[in-house]
Each structure stands twice: as C-alpha cells, then as structure tokens.
C-alpha cells in the first residue's frame, strides 16, 4: 500500500478522509512504491483527484487484498 498525506486533515474534528485508488495492469518493469508503480492514465487521474480531495490515499490491489 502507498500513502500520501495532504495538509487538509481536520484537526478540529479529528476526521480524516481516505481515498482508495484501484490498481491497474500497466506497471513499471522494476520494483517501486505502489503510488509510482502503476503508470496507466486512469490511475494517474484518480490519484491526482485523491491528492486534492482526500487527506490520505492508498492504492488498493486486488492481488494483495
């Protein structure tokens, strides 16, 4: 799993929004952190949205669930 922590965490309520981005079949040919491993346009778009909309985001892998 990969995580990205943004600065939007609500300290007044202690609530954190979590984004889950589904993995993709298009991957790098070398080991890399999950947020860098998947290279499809769909995951790039979904993770860019998660960065903007969520406090933290993770890559969700069906293979490693």
C-alpha positions in Angstrom: 0.0 0.0 0.0 1.0 3.5 -0.6 0.0 6.6 1.2 0.1 10.3 0.5 -0.6 12.7 3.4 -2.0 16.1 2.5 -2.4 19.1 4.7 -6.2 19.0 4.7 -6.5 16.9 7.9 -9.2 18.4 10.0 -7.6 18.9 13.4 -10.7 20.4 14.9 -12.8 17.2 14.4 -10.0 14.7 14.2 -11.7 13.3 11.0 -9.5 12.2 8.1 -10.8 11.5 4.6 -9.3 8.4 2.9 -9.1 7.8 -0.8 -8.8 4.4 -2.4 -7.4 4.2 -5.9 -7.7 0.9 -7.7 -4.6 -0.6 -9.2 -4.1 -1.1 -12.9 -2.4 -3.7 -15.0 0.0 -1.3 -16.6 3.1 -1.3 -14.3 6.8 -0.3 -14.4 9.1 -3.2 -15.1 11.0 -2.6 -11.8 10.1 -2.5 -8.1 8.7 0.8 -7.0 6.4 2.2 -4.3 2.7 1.5 -5.2 1.9 5.1 -6.0 4.7 5.1 -8.6 4.4 1.5 -9.8 1.2 1.9 -11.7 1.5 4.0 -14.8 -1.9 4.0 -16.6 -3.6 7.3 -17.3 -6.6 6.1 -15.3 -4.6 5.7 -12.1 -2.7 8.9 -12.7 -6.0 10.8 -12.9 -7.6 9.0 -10.0 -4.6 9.6 -7.7 -4.4 13.3 -8.7 -8.0 13.6 -7.7 -7.3 11.8 -4.4 -4.5 14.1 -3.6 -6.8 17.1 -4.0 -9.9 15.6 -2.3 -8.5 13.4 0.5 -6.2 13.7 3.5 -4.6 10.4 2.6 -4.9 8.0 -0.2 -3.9 4.4 -0.8 -3.6 2.1 -3.8 -6.0 -0.8 -3.5 -4.7 -4.0 -5.1 -6.9 -7.0 -5.8 -3.9 -9.3 -5.9 -2.7 -8.3 -2.4 -6.0 -7.9 -0.7 
